[in-house]
Each structure stands twice: as C-alpha cells, then as structure tokens.
C-alpha cells in the first residue's frame, strides 16, 4: 500500500519560511512525478510545484522565486522550501505523486501565514 505523509506545516509570519516534507512508502518504485498542490478555502486546488525524477522543478507563477522543490529518491522524500511567505500562501498543502498511471495524495498539512 502506497502512502504519502506530509509534515512541516504550521503558523508563520509574513516574510517567514517553512519547509514541508513528504515521505512516500509502500512501493519499490520511485514516483514518476512528485509535487505539491495547495487549496485555500473557497478556491480550486492548484499545483504549486512539481518535479520528475532526475528532472528540475516546475513552479506556479505565484510562487516562482520563493519556493523550491527538491527530491531525494533514495530516501523517497520530496520537500518544499517556502520563503518570503505571504498571507496568500495560506492553504492546505498536499503532497502528490504518480506512479504506474496511478495518482497518490497525502492527507495535507496546514500552512497559515499571518501576523
């Protein structure tokens, strides 16, 4: 059974930083693509960042230059370093991975940017 588990969310002041991490287990294969989505109340879920194995990160325009995605395939983790956080970044962040044509989702971790 494949599982994705996020951690690292919390409350941070505007301009601050957080680092989210996601560990996936239950599969011998690496995820083809891993990334992060977020969903704020009343808004559609949006892709924040993604990365293919051995590839480079792709980012939503709203976070480009502030967020950095990284993967460690050996440890089966994907991280999202979030800098210069804004209140607009407040959302539940979901880890995502796809393997063998199947999508997997974490349970989400809350990120709140507020003073």
MOCORVEN-V404593 format. One record per residue. N is the residue number from 1. RES is the residue in one letter. SS is DSSP state (helix for helix, strand for strand, loop for the rest). PHI is phi as a letter, one per 20 degrees, with the letter a starting at -180 (NA if undefined). OMEGA is omega in whole degrees, -180 to 180 (* if undefined). Layout:
BEGIN
n:N res:RES ss:SS phi:PHI omega:OMEGA
n:N res:RES ss:SS phi:PHI omega:OMEGA
END
This chain:
BEGIN
n:1 res:X ss:loop phi:NA omega:180
n:2 res:X ss:loop phi:e omega:178
n:3 res:X ss:strand phi:c omega:173
n:4 res:X ss:strand phi:c omega:-177
n:5 res:X ss:strand phi:c omega:-180
n:6 res:X ss:strand phi:e omega:173
n:7 res:X ss:strand phi:b omega:175
n:8 res:X ss:loop phi:o omega:178
n:9 res:X ss:loop phi:f omega:179
n:10 res:X ss:strand phi:r omega:180
n:11 res:X ss:strand phi:d omega:-180
n:12 res:X ss:strand phi:b omega:178
n:13 res:X ss:loop phi:f omega:175
n:14 res:X ss:loop phi:g omega:-177
n:15 res:X ss:loop phi:n omega:-180
n:16 res:X ss:loop phi:e omega:-176
n:17 res:X ss:loop phi:c omega:172
n:18 res:X ss:strand phi:b omega:175
n:19 res:X ss:strand phi:c omega:177
n:20 res:X ss:strand phi:e omega:176
n:21 res:X ss:strand phi:c omega:-179
n:22 res:X ss:strand phi:b omega:177
n:23 res:X ss:strand phi:d omega:176
n:24 res:X ss:strand phi:d omega:-177
n:25 res:X ss:strand phi:b omega:176
n:26 res:X ss:loop phi:n omega:179
n:27 res:X ss:loop phi:c omega:178
n:28 res:X ss:loop phi:f omega:-177
n:29 res:X ss:loop phi:e omega:172
n:30 res:X ss:loop phi:f omega:174
n:31 res:X ss:loop phi:f omega:178
n:32 res:X ss:loop phi:f omega:176
n:33 res:X ss:strand phi:c omega:171
n:34 res:X ss:strand phi:c omega:-179
n:35 res:X ss:strand phi:a omega:-178
n:36 res:X ss:strand phi:c omega:171
n:37 res:X ss:strand phi:d omega:173
n:38 res:X ss:strand phi:b omega:178
n:39 res:X ss:strand phi:b omega:175
n:40 res:X ss:loop phi:e omega:180
n:41 res:X ss:loop phi:g omega:179
n:42 res:X ss:loop phi:m omega:-179
n:43 res:X ss:loop phi:c omega:179
n:44 res:X ss:loop phi:f omega:175
n:45 res:X ss:loop phi:f omega:-177
n:46 res:X ss:strand phi:c omega:176
n:47 res:X ss:strand phi:f omega:-180
n:48 res:X ss:strand phi:e omega:-178
n:49 res:X ss:strand phi:b omega:178
n:50 res:X ss:strand phi:b omega:-180
n:51 res:X ss:strand phi:b omega:171
n:52 res:X ss:strand phi:e omega:176
n:53 res:X ss:loop phi:g omega:-179
n:54 res:X ss:loop phi:m omega:-179
n:55 res:X ss:loop phi:d omega:177
n:56 res:X ss:loop phi:d omega:-175
n:57 res:X ss:loop phi:f omega:173
n:58 res:X ss:strand phi:d omega:-172
n:59 res:X ss:strand phi:c omega:169
n:60 res:X ss:loop phi:f omega:-179
n:61 res:X ss:loop phi:g omega:-176
n:62 res:X ss:loop phi:f omega:-178
n:63 res:X ss:loop phi:d omega:-177
n:64 res:X ss:loop phi:g omega:-178
n:65 res:X ss:loop phi:n omega:180
n:66 res:X ss:loop phi:d omega:-178
n:67 res:X ss:strand phi:d omega:177
n:68 res:X ss:strand phi:c omega:178
n:69 res:X ss:strand phi:d omega:178
n:70 res:X ss:strand phi:b omega:180
n:71 res:X ss:strand phi:c omega:171
n:72 res:X ss:strand phi:c omega:-174
n:73 res:X ss:loop phi:f omega:178
n:74 res:X ss:loop phi:f omega:179
n:75 res:X ss:loop phi:e omega:180
n:76 res:X ss:loop phi:l omega:178
n:77 res:X ss:strand phi:c omega:171
n:78 res:X ss:strand phi:c omega:-176
n:79 res:X ss:strand phi:c omega:176
n:80 res:X ss:strand phi:c omega:175
n:81 res:X ss:strand phi:e omega:-176
n:82 res:X ss:strand phi:d omega:180
n:83 res:X ss:loop phi:d omega:178
n:84 res:X ss:loop phi:l omega:-175
n:85 res:X ss:loop phi:f omega:-180
n:86 res:X ss:loop phi:d omega:176
n:87 res:X ss:helix phi:g omega:179
n:88 res:X ss:helix phi:f omega:177
n:89 res:X ss:helix phi:e omega:-180
n:90 res:X ss:loop phi:f omega:-177
n:91 res:X ss:strand phi:a omega:167
n:92 res:X ss:strand phi:e omega:-178
n:93 res:X ss:strand phi:d omega:-177
n:94 res:X ss:strand phi:d omega:172
n:95 res:X ss:strand phi:f omega:-178
n:96 res:X ss:strand phi:c omega:174
n:97 res:X ss:strand phi:b omega:177
n:98 res:X ss:strand phi:c omega:-178
n:99 res:X ss:strand phi:b omega:177
n:100 res:X ss:loop phi:l omega:177
n:101 res:X ss:loop phi:m omega:-179
n:102 res:X ss:strand phi:d omega:179
n:103 res:X ss:strand phi:e omega:178
n:104 res:X ss:strand phi:c omega:-177
n:105 res:X ss:strand phi:c omega:170
n:106 res:X ss:loop phi:f omega:-178
n:107 res:X ss:loop phi:e omega:178
n:108 res:X ss:loop phi:n omega:175
n:109 res:X ss:strand phi:c omega:-175
n:110 res:X ss:strand phi:f omega:172
n:111 res:X ss:strand phi:d omega:179
n:112 res:X ss:strand phi:c omega:180
n:113 res:X ss:strand phi:d omega:-176
n:114 res:X ss:loop phi:b omega:175
n:115 res:X ss:loop phi:e omega:*
END
